[in-house]
Amino acid sequence: MSMIGEYLRVTATELDRAIRDPDCAPDFVEEVQDAEEETEPAPAEARHFSTYKTWDMLRFLLARAEFPVNVIHGEEPFAEDEDWGYGPPRYLRPERVRLAAEGLRGYQL
């Protein structure tokens, strides 16, 4: 068995709600996932994203590149009494997402 990396893009309001009421977060995540399974949005519009089993390889490469933001595991935990896989779920604040986006623009594929 192995872990699959899954990510959800949320608004600042949705993030604040999840932080204030972590019990609602799993249901919200499931609703978004179910809705996107039905509608199959384009990648740019999708809110749910999975790296499947490549998350650790991506973590390794970003660490080697000394990337300034932990986009793989997130940086701040919430729902600290729950274990969603590798401990409690984690998130990035909007300013850290901006920093990561700016940093990733500099990489060529």
Disulfide bonds with the S-S distance in Angstrom:
none
